[in-house]
Amino acid sequence: MQQAHEQWSSRLGFIMAAVGSAVGLANIWRFPYAAGSNGGGAFVFIYIAAILCVVLPILMAELLVGRRGQLSPPNAIAAVAREAGSSERWRWMGLVGVVAAVLIFSFYTVVGGWTLAYVFKSGTGALANANAQAIQATFDGLNASASELFLWASGFLLLTVFVSARGVKAGIETAVKVLMPLLFVMLVGMVVYAAIVGDFSAAWTFLFTPDFSRVNTDVVLEAIGQAFFSIGVGITNLMAYGSYLDRQTSIPRSSLSIIGADTLVALLAGLAIFPIIFAYGMSPSGGPGLVFMALPYAFGQMPGGGFVGALFFLLLFFAALTSAISMMECSVAWLREKLGTSRRNAALISGGMSWLLGLLSVLSFNVLSDVHPLGMLSLFEGKTFFDVFDYLTSTLVMPLCSIFVAIFVGWVLPRSITASELDGETLSYKVWRSLVRYVAPVGLAAVFLSLVSA
């Protein structure tokens, strides 16, 4: 049902939506501690190389298939495969993407709920002047209370469903046109604040002075993995966004804009966080606790720290929300076509499925913390429902689907289709085709094997 698809009102609207999809917690939450744990500058250098050589080709491939098919990911893949004279069974990639998106959104609502809770906790002064033990107790208490965590996670989910239900232009595009400029302004403001009160020179040196003596295979794989998860390819949400793209918009130029903005946000996040970390003698390799435990403690000791802390977690919430909106899109678009229903109903059904699965994720931190549903399998030993959903999608589905997207676009689709979607047989097209056929699949396969064997 091609007529069911809207279009972005402008190239800017698409770019902002796609950047919002890419810019999420992986940039602001995960990138700083990934860089901190892997040697700083050398990691950043490899990360940027991986963005260009591994992630960019897959991003362009997803947008290409989405625009060519002008349907939800499963049906777009089938339509393009049919045009190429290949089997429509390739649609399984899109169906896996739909299921993965619902699963990811289900546990992502918990993390989104954390950010929303911390906006209020910071803004109301609940974290002011608290010592490290009190900060730890706050985070542990939030997770231990099934009812409190459920309310924050449900609030985050309802906001996402509301935006998705309003449609491409009135919902998604309107939201990102407000949220993304605010996100950038707040992030730049955080960098300025960190430069004033923190150790900015130490942070700059740490992030941009590479020490290649610390580079090993693990660091390279971690950098590729961070680049991959940062953009969020592999679950076809960007393929869904590509289906709303007009023929006049250049996919290569738009893709470069997306990865450029995404990388800029990741680097700015590092410059906002590390000066504060270094000024207060904290470890830059603090893991996930860097954001929810170390930073609240530091904010609590600073002048105006309550306001700045609330601003930082609002920034984190905006990043989580724009990514969550895109996660819903592939399942919403597919449900509309499959059921012949309205966008509102499709958003409610998709959100309802994620909400039910999200209950298991919420309870994984309290009531069901000792339940390991797939514990009989060595890969899932000791993993709660939250961990299983995360592992299945992030470690198995996203890398594998990205590899198959590369194979499908690079080897199954003829040059006549791919070249016409990517501005013709230019030098940049030939470079892209080599990357998507050889470099991206090999790099992603290495990441997949390292994650599975870890």
N, C-alpha and C positions, 0 to 999 in steps of 0.2 A: 504493500500500500504506500507507494511513493508519495502520494498526495498528503499523507499524514505528517510528513516531515516539514518543519519550518526551515528558515534559513537565518543565519546571523544577519543583523541589520547592517553591519559594516565589517571590514577587515579588522579594525581596532577592537570591535566587540568580540570577534573570534579569538584574537591574540590574547586579550585579557582573560577570557574564559579558559583558554588552553594554558596560559601561565598560571591561572588560579588552580587548575587541575594539577599542574606539575609542582607548584609551590605549596608544600604542605609540611607536615611535621618532620619529614625526612630531611628537609633543608634546615629548619630552625631548631629542631630537637635533636635529630640524629647526627647531622653533619658535624657540629662542633665537637661532640665527644668521639666520633669516628676519626676525625683529624687529630684530636688530642691523644687518642690511643695508638696512633700509627705514625707518629713522627712529624706532624705538622706540615711544613712546606713541601716535603717530598710527596706526601700523600695528596696534597692539593694539586700538585703538578700532574700526577698520574690520574687523578680524578678528572681533571679538565680534558686530558688526552682521551680518557675512556668515554666522556660525554660526546666528544667529536667523532670518535672512530667506532664506537659500539652502540651508543644510545641514539644518536642523531639518525643513523640509517633506519633503525626500527621505528622511530617516531614518524619519519617521512613515509615509511611503508604503511603504517596504520592509517595515517591521514589520506594517503593515496587510495587505499581500498575503500575507506569510508566515503570519500567523495565520488569515486567511480560507481559504487553500488547504490548510494543515496537511500540506504535502508539501515535498519538496526544491524549491528555487527554480524550475527549469524546469517541473516538474509543478504547482507551486502557481500559477504565472502562467497556465498553460494552463487549470487548473480555474477560476480566478477569471474569466478571459476568457470561458470557456464559460458561466459563470453570468451574465455581463453580456451575453450574446448576441453576443459578438465572436469573432474568429478565434483558434483555439488556436495559430496561428503566432507569437503573441507570446511563446511559450515560448523563442524564440531568445535573448531577453534573458538568461534563466536559463542557457542553454547557453553563451553567451559568458561569463557570470559564472563558470561552472565552469572553463572553459579559462583565464580570466584568473587565477582564484585559484590554480590549479596553477602557472601561470607566475610569479606574484608570489611564491608560497612558495618557488619554486626559487631565485630570486636573493635573497630575504629571508633564506634560510638562511646566506648568506655574511655579511650584516650581523649576523645573530644570532650567527654564529661569531665575529665580531670582538668582540662584547660578552663572550662566554664566555671568549675568550682573554685579554681585558684584565682580567677578574675575577682570573684566576690570575696574570697578569703583575704586577698591582698588589699582590695579596695576598702574593706571594712576594718582593717587594722588587726585582723586575727593573727597575722604573722609578724607584726611589728615587734622588734627587740627580742624575738624568740631565739633561744639557743639551738644548737644543732640537734639536740635530743628532742626538743619540742617540735622542731620542723619535721623530723623523722616520724614522731608520734602523730602529727597532723596527717601526713600522707598515709601512714599505716591505718589510722583511724578511718579515713575516708574509704579505703578499700575494705576494711573489716565490716563496715556498716552496709549491708546489702540494700537497705531501703534508701540510704543517702546516695550511694553510687548509682542505684537504679534511677533515681529521680534526675540526677545530673546527666546520665547517659541518655535517658528518654527525652530530656529537654533538647539535647544536642540533635538527636534523631528527628524530633518533630520540626525543628527549625529547617533542617535539610529537606525533609519531605515537603514542607510548605513552599520552599523556593522552587523545588523541582516541579511541583504540581502546577505552578503558575506558567510554565512553558519556557521555551528557549529565549524569547525576547523579553517578555514581561517578568520572568523568574530568574533564569540563570544569568542572562546578559545584564539585566538591571542590578542584580546582586553583585556581580564581579566588578561592574563599573563603579560601584561605591566602595566595595571592600578592598580591591587591589590597590587603588591609590592610597587609601588609608593605611594599608599594610606597609607600603613603601615609605610613606611619610613617618609612620611610627618607628619603623626599623632604622631609618636614617637618624631620627631623634634619639633612639637608643644608642647608636654608635657615637653620636656627639656627647651624650651623657657619659658613656663609658670612657671616652677620651678625656673627659674632664676629671672624673672621680677615680678612674682606674689607671692601670699601667699599660697605656696604649702602645708604647714602643716595644715592650716585651711581647705583646700580642701580635703586633705587625711582624716582628722578627720570627716569631713562632710559626705564623701562617705562611709567610712568603719567603723564608730563607730555607731552601731545601737541603736536607742532610741525607744524601743518597746512600750513605753508609748504613742507614737504618732500613733501607728497602730490601725486602725479601719477597718470596712468592706470596706469603700471606697478606702483606701490605698491598701488593698489586691487585690481588683478588678482592680484598676489602674495598679498594678504591673503585674497581669496576662494579662491584655490587652496590656501593653507595650511589654511584652515578646512575645505575639502572633503576634502583628503587626511588631515587630522587625525582626522576621524570615520571615514573609510574607507568611505563609501557608494559604490555603483556596481558592486561585484562580487558583490552579493547575499548576502554572508556574514551580514549582519544580517537579511536575509529568512529565511535558514535558522534563525537564532536565534528569529525571530518565530514560526516554525512550531511551536515548543515552548511557546508562550505560552498560558495559560489565558484564558477569556473574562472572568474577573473583574478582570484586570489592565488598568489604564488605559494605553493607548498614549501619549496626550498627556503625562500626568504622568511616565510612565517615560522618555519621550524627553527631557523637560526635565531629568530627573535625570541622564541619560547625558551630554547636552551640558554640563550644569553641572559634573559631575565631570571631564569631559575638559578643559574650559577651565581649571578650577582647577589641574589637573596641569600644563598648559602654562605658566600664570603662575608656579606654584611652581618649575617648572624654570628659568624665567628668573631668579627670585630666588635660586635655588641657584647658578646659573652666573655671572651678571653681576657680583656682588660680588667674586668671585675674579678674573674677567677684568680688572675695573677696578683692583683692588688691585695687580695685577702688570703694569699698563701695557700690556695686550694689546688688540687691536682687537676690538670686539664684533661685527664683520662678518667673522669669520674663516672663514666657510663650514663645510662638514662637518668640516674639520680642527679646529674649535673643540673638539669632544668627544674625538677620538682623538689629537690632537697638542698643542693648547694647554693643555687641562685636565690631562693627565698631567704636563706640565712644571710647571704651577702646584702640583699636589698634591705633586710631588717636592720642592718648596722649603718646604712647610708643616710645622708640627709635627703629628705624627700623620698626615701626608699619605698614607702607604702604606695605612693602614687605611681612611681616608676615600675614597681612590681606589678601593680594592676594593669598598667599600660603594656608591659611585656607579655603578660598572660592573655590580654585582649588580642595582642598581635598573634600569639600562638593560636588562639581560638579562631581568628579570621583565617589563618592559613589552613587549619584543620577543616573549617567549614567549606571553603572553596574546593578543597580536594574531595570532601565527602559528596558535594553536589555532583561532581563529575563521576564519582563511583556509581551513583544511582542511574546515570543516563543510559548505559548499555542495557540494563535490565528493564528500565521504564520504556525505552524505545521498542525493545523486543516484545514486551507484554502488550503494548498498544497494537502491534501488528498481529501478534498471535491470537489475542482475544478480541480484537476489533473494538477496543474500549477507549475511553477518553484518557488523556494524560493524567488527569486528577486521579482516576481510579487506578491507573497503572502505578502511579507514585505511591498511592496508599497500599496497594498489594505488595510492591517491592519493599517499601518501608516496613510493612507489617511482618514480612518474612525475616528481614534483618532484625527487627525488634524481638521476635521470638527467639532467634538464635542468639541475639545480644543478651537475653536473660541468662543464658548459659555462661556467657563471657563475664557478666557481672558477678554471678555466683561463684565463678572460678576463684575469686579473691577472698571468699568467705565460706559460705555454706558448702560449696563443692570443691574447696581448695585441695582436698585429699582424693578427689575423684580423677582418675586418669583413664579416659574412655577407650583409648587405643594402646594402653600400656602393655598389652601382650605382644606388640610389635616393637622391635628394638629402636626404630626411628622415632617412636612416640613415647618411649619409656619416660615416666615422670612428668608428662605434659598434661596440663589441665585442658579444659575445653578451649579457653582463651589461647593457650599455647598451640593447641592442635590447629585451630582455625588460622592462626598466624603462620605456622609452619607449612601447612598445606598450600596456602596461597602464595606467601612470600618466597618460600624456599623451593617449592615444587612447581606450582602452576605458572607463576609469572615468568620464570626463566624458560621453562619448557615451551610455553605458548609463544614467547618471543622468538625462540629458535625456529619454531614452525612457521611463524609469520615471515621470518627472514627467508626460509626455504620456499614458502608459497610465493612471495613477491619476487624473490631473486631468481628462482629456478622454474617455477610453474608458469607465472605470467610472462607473456611475450614482451619483447622490448617495445613493440608498438603501443601497448597499453601503458607501461610504466613511463616511457619517454613522453607520451602525450600528457600525462598527469604532472610531470616534473619539468616542464618548460623546454622539452625537446632534447635532442642528442647533443648536449653541451658537454664541455670538459667536466663540469661539476656533476652532471648526470653519470658520466662514465666512472668517476671516482666513487659516487654513491653506490653504483651497481656493484663495483668490486667490493666495497665495504659490506654491503648487505648480503652478498653471496658468500664471502669468505671470512672477513675479519669479525663481524658481529656474531655469527653463529659459533665460531671457535671461542671467542671471548666469553660468550654467555654459557657455553658448554663447560668451560673451565670453572666459572663461578658456580654453576649448578652442581658439578661433581664435588667441588670443595665444600659446598654447603651440606650436601647429602652425606658426605663422608666425615663431616666434622663431629 
